């Protein structure tokens, strides 16, 4: 296999020739199939071997020549770097389209999502950024997960970080009146779905079954945080929940949700439903709370059934039919609807069926996590996912693109008229700024990781973000507004002798 560095350099050689990222991945795979796995092997191979892997003869020749001259350029760059510590870094290209995860190896995917990093304290301290709050939250989360969940690959950190940003932004938009709260509360994922806590917020996740990735951090233990990261929200054997819920479905202002619970006797229905209404009082504000139950006794083929429409015509009978088709017994289902004032016609039966089936299937869903790679779920996205099964996810390439373009340089006071920069120069400057921000955060987290539990580090990280985030106007006028952030403020929060900010936070 080609090394991590070779993969990145091969990708750079292709993308610098205006080859799209996905096409570049395909060319690299074709070269690997011909046993041309490194730049050195490609340079030493005859042109015909490269053309056999890359059908575009012009591109094959250009790429082959680039590999031949790469060694000479690398030697020259190394000599320059030894005398010039501020030599130019390779540019990271944003992704212009969604990646096809199924066609990429773990190494290829993680390499394509690399981020810049600068850890020179002097350079960081003199940097002042112009940014808004959302990408700063994303940067805080992505770098935090390196320490609190080191088993997660970079792609997962980006996805989980974007999930936090999305949830925070949605809550903020509702609180300042930009958006309206959905009927029945904000929860949009089925109960039983695994969740993790990042920056103090619980986010639903999806396991990336079979995804294998080796973390360098797991070897050096540099993350250092003591055990105690907040565990996934899953029920322990002694805390089994009586009710599980479906995903909420909304159509033309009507919202549906179903809840299911095991039932050993019809006489327990009233107490179970009272418990549900106590735990979730918002259900009592609904227009309809229809229910249906099916119970059997021992090995008897006889099944006792009962249902109630609660004003939703035909609903109870329909629920029983759906439960029969699923061969479900000893179960109580409550179907809730907030009526939006618009008749749905036949579509309401589809929505009801989806909610009932989702609630019934949720009862058997496992909600425990054991170090698997994760995706952050995107319950607000109703577009079907082409790369994952089930609900859409927060895509890591989108989060990476957001980071790469979000951190400009603050203008210097009294600096006179500023020379107009090219788009390429602005992009390079933003990447450099992102590297400095991530470097500042890594130095901050690293200083505390050895003495704080992981859950405590997660809690502190949010308070650190609040203390350094850009100042903007309160309310809707400040939504999306930009402000200044001096990276020295982040460095001052490190756990170090004489650091007043660190001492103050340590005592809080």
N, C-alpha and C positions, 0 to 999 in steps of 0.2 A: 504493500500500500504506500502511496505517496504521503509524505509528511504533511502536517498541518500548514507549515510555512510554504511548501511547494504548492499545495492546493490554492492557497490565497494568492500566490504569485501567478499561477496559471490562470486563475480567474481574472486577475488584473490585466494580464497580457491579452486576454480575449476581449474584456470589456473596454479596454483602451482602443481597440479596433472596432468599436461600435457594435460589438456582438451582444445581444441581450443576455441577461444572466441565465435564463433557462436554457438558451441555445448553448451558452458557454459550458454549462453543466453537462449537456449532451455530448459536446465535443470531447470534454475531459473523460467521460465514460468510454467513448469510442477509442480514445488513445490508450486508456487503461486496458481495454480488451485486446489491444495489440501489444500489451506489455510495455507501453511507454508511459511510465508513471511519474517520472520526475523531469524537471527542466533539463538536467544533464543528459538523461537517456534520450530525450527528444532531440537535443542538440547533436548528439553523436549518431543518431539514426539517419539513414538516407531520406531524401525528400519524398521518394516514392512511398516509404512506409507511413509518413505523415499524411500524404495524400490519400492513402488507402483508408485512413481513419476519418479524415475531414474531406468531404466530397467537394467542397468549394476550393478549387485549385489555387485561386488567388489568395484566399484566406490562409490555406495550408502553407503556401510559400512564405507569406508575410510572417505567420506565426513561427515557422521553422527558423527563419532568419532572426526573429526576436529572441528565440531560445538560445541561438548560437552566440548572439552578442550579449546575452544576459549576464554570463559569467564575467565578461570583461567590465560591464557596467557595474556589476555588484562589487568587484574589486575596487573600482574607482570610487564608488560610493562609500565603501568601507574606509578608504584612505581619507576621503573628505570628512567623514563623520568623526574620525579620530582627532581632527583638528578643528572641526566645527560642530559643537554640541547642539546647535540650533538648526541643523540641516533639515531640509524639507521632508516631511513624512509622506508616504504613499496616500493618495486620495481614496476614501471609501465611497463606493458608488451606491446610491439609494436604489431600492428595487422599484421598477416601474410597473410590475404586475405581480399577482399572487404566485407564490412558489408552489410547485407540485411536490408535496412532502413525500408522497409514495414512491417517487422516482429517484429520490436522493438518499444517500447513506447518511447516518447520523453525523459523520465527520464533515461531509459536504454541506449539510444544512447549517451546522453550527459555525463553520468557516464563513459561510455567506452572510452571517448575521453579526460579524465582529464589530466591535465599537472601539473608538480611539481611547487612549489612556495616557495622561501626563501626571507624573507623581513628583515633579520637581517643585518643592515648596516655595521657592523664591518666585518662580514663574506663576504659580497659582495665586499667591498672595497679592500680586500686583494686577490681577485680572478682575475687571468689573463687567458683568454681563447685563444685557437687556433681554428680558424674557417675561412671559406670563406664568401663572402659577401651575397650570396643568402639566406642562412638560417637566417642570421642576419636581412635582410629585412623582412623575414617572421615573426620573433619574434617581430620586431617593429610594424608590421601591426596588428598582432593578439592582442597584448596588447593595441594598440591604439584604436581598435574597441570597446574594453570594455568601453571606455570613450566617443567616438564620436558616436557610434551606440549601446548603451546599450541594446536596444530591441533585438539585434541579439544573438542567442544562441551560445555557444562555437563551435558547429559544423559549423555554418555559418561563424564565425570569421576565422576559419581555412581555409574554402573553399575560402572566399574572400581574405584572406592573400595570399594563394597560387596563386590565379588569378593575384595578383599584382606582385608576384615574376616571374611568367611565362611571363607576359607582359614586365616587365623590362628586363628579360634575353633575350627575343626575340629581343627587340629593341637594346640592347647592342651588341648582336651577329651580327646583320645587320650592326651596325655602325662601328664595327672593322673588318668587312669582313669575319667573320666565316660563316655567312649565307647570302643568297641573298634575297633581298626584293621581295615579291610576286608581280606578275603583277597587275597593277591597284591600288597599295597602300596596306596598312596593314589591313584595316578594313575588318573583316570576318563575321560580324553579321548583320542581317537585321536592317535597320533604324526602329525606333519605339521600339526597344528592350530597356527595362529600363536599366539605368546605374547608378552607384554610384561612388563617388570619394573617393579613399583611398590612402594616401601618395601622394596626388597630381595627381594621375592617374585615369582616368575614366575607369571603367571595366564593361562589360555587365553582367547582373545578371538574374536569374530565380527565380520567386516567388515559395516558398514552400507552396502551397495552403493547408490550413487546419492544418498546423503544429502549435501546441500550446506549448509554453514553458514559464515558469515563471522565471523571472530573479530576483535574490536576490538584484542585484544592483538597480533595479527600486524602491525597497522599501527604501533603505538607502540613495539614491541620492548621493552616494559617488563619482559618476562620476563628478558631479558638474559643468561640462562645461556649459556655457551660450548657449542659443539657437543660431543657425546659422550654423549648419552643412551643408555642401554643399548638395543641394537637388538632387534627381535623375534627370537625363537628360531627361525631358519630356516636351512636348510642352504645353504651356499655351493656353487658348482659343484664345487669340489674336495673337498667334505666330504659327498658324497651318502651317506646312510645305507643300509645293505643291507636293513634290516628296517623295516617300518612296522606299527603295531599298530592294532587295532580298539578301540572303547570297551569297557570291561569291563561285562558284564551279570550281574546277580545275581538268583537266584530260589530261594526256600526254602533258603537257606544255601549253594547251589552257585553258583560264580562261573566265568564263561567269558570267555576273551579269545583272539583270533586274531592271528597275525603272518604277514605275507606278504613274500616277497623274490623278486627276479628270479633265474632259474636258467638258465644256458646249456647245462648238461650234468648228467644225473642223478648223475654221479660227484662233483659238488660238494656234494651234499646234506649229507653228514656234516660237512664243514668249516663249512658255513653254520650248521647246527644247533648245532655246538659253539660257534661265535661268539655265537649268540643266548643260549645258556645261560651263557656267560661274562659277557656284558653284563648279563643279567638273571637272576642266580642264584636269585631267588625262584620262577622257573618250575620249578626242579628240586624244589620242595616240593609241586608239584601232584600230584593223583591220576593224571591222564592227560595225556600230551603226544602226541596223535595228529597224523599228518602226511599230506599228499598232494601229489603233483607231477605236472605235465604238461609235456612238452617236445616240440618239433618241430625239424626240421632244414631250414633254407633254405625253399624253396617247396613242400616235400613235404607232401601232405595227411595223411601218417601222423603220429600223435601217440603218444608213449610215455607211459604212465601207471604210477604206483606209489603205494601208500598203506600205512599202518600204523595200526591201531586203538589200540594201547597200552592195551588193556583196556576201552576205551569201545566197546562192541559196535555194529558197523555204521557207526562214525564215518568211517573211511577211505573207504568206498564212497560215503557221503553227501557227503563233501567233494569227491570227484571229480565226482559228479553236479552239484554246485553250481558247480564250476569250468567244467564243460562248458556249462552253461546261460549262464554269463557269457562264453563263448568266450575263455577265458583259457588261454594256453600259456606255456611257458618261465617257469613260476612255481612256487614252493614255498610251501605254506601249513602252518603249525603251529597246531593248535587245542588250547588248554590248558583243563583243567577242574580246579577244586578242589571235590571232592565234599563236600556238606554233610550227608550221612547220610539224605537224604529223596529217594525216587524221584520224578522229575519227569514220567514218562510221556511222551506225545507233545510236551509243551511243550519238551523238551530239543532237539528238531529245529528248532523255531522259533528258539531262542536260538543254536544252532550256526549256522544260516543267516544270522542277523543279524550275528554276529561275522565270519563268513567274508566276506560281502559288504562289510561295513564296512572290513575290512582290504584287500580288493582295490581298493575305490574310493579308499582313503586314499593309494594309490601315486601317483595323479594329482592329489592335492590340492595347490594352491599354498599355500605357507606364508610368503610374503613380504608385507610391509606397506610402503605408500608414502604415509603420511600420511592414510589413510582414517579416517573416523569409526568408532569401535569400540563394541561391547557387551562387557561382561565376562560370560563364560559361567558358568552355574550347573550344573555336572555332577551335583551331588547332588540336584537337583530333577527328579523323574521325571514331573512333570505336563506334558503336551503344551503347547507354546507356541502361543497364538492370534495373536500379533502378529509373530513372527519364524519363519523357516523353520529347522528343525533343533533343536539342543539349546536348552533354556530359558536365559534370560538373567537377570542381576540387574537388576531394574527400577529405573530412576532415581527414580520417584515414591515407592517404598518407602524408598529410601535417604534421600530428602529428608524424608519424614515422620519417620524415625528421628532425624535431626539436629534437627528442629524441636522435638521433645518430650524431648530427653535432657539438657539442661543447666539444672539448677536453681541457685538462689542459696544459698550457704552461710549458715547462721544466724550472726548477730553475737554474739560472746561478751559476756555481761553486758547484753544488749539488753532484758532483761525479757520479759514475755509478748508473743508475736508475734500481731498481728491476723490473723484468718483471712481468706484471700484467696479471691476468686471464681475459678472455673475459667478464665474469660476472662482475669483478671489474671495468673494463673499461666502461662497460655499465652503472653501478651504478654511476660512476664518471661523465659521460656525463649527466645523468639525474639530478644529483646534480647541475652541472654547468648550465644546462638549467633553473632550479629553481631559481638560483641566478641571471641569466640574466633577466628572467621575473620579478623577484622581483625588480631589479634595474629599469627596465622600468616602472613598476607600480608606484614606488615611484616618478619617474620623472614626469610621466603624472599627477599623483595625485596632485603634487605641483603646476601645472599650470592650472589644470582643472577648478578651481573656478574663474579664472580671464580671461581666453581666451575663445572666441567663439569657437564652435566646428570646424568650417571651418579653423579658425586660428590655432587651436591646430593641425589639420591635416597638415597644411602647415609647421608649426614649426617642426613637427615630422620628416619630410624628411630632413630638414637642420640639425637636431640633429644626424640623422643616418649618414649623409655625414661627420659630424665632428668627429665621433668616429669609423667609419668603418676601417677595417684592411687595411694597406698600401700594395698594390700589384703593379706589373709592369704594365705599360700602354700597350694597344694593346692585340693581341692574346696571347702573352706569359703570361699575367696575368689572362687569362680566367680560372676561377675555382681555382686560387691559394689561399693558406691560409696565414693568418697573425695573429698577436697578438692583443687582445683587453682587456685592463684593465677595469674592470667594474666600477672602481672609476671614470673614465671619464664620465660615464653616470650619476652617482650620483652628480658630480660637475655641471651638467646642470640644476639641480633643482632650482626652484624659492625660494631662501633663502637669508637671510642677509649674506653679505660677500662672496657670490658666484660670482666670477668674470665672469665665463662662462655664468651664468644665466643672469647677468646684461648686458653683451655684446649682447646676443641674444635678450633680451627684447628691446634693443635700435635699433635693426636692422629692 
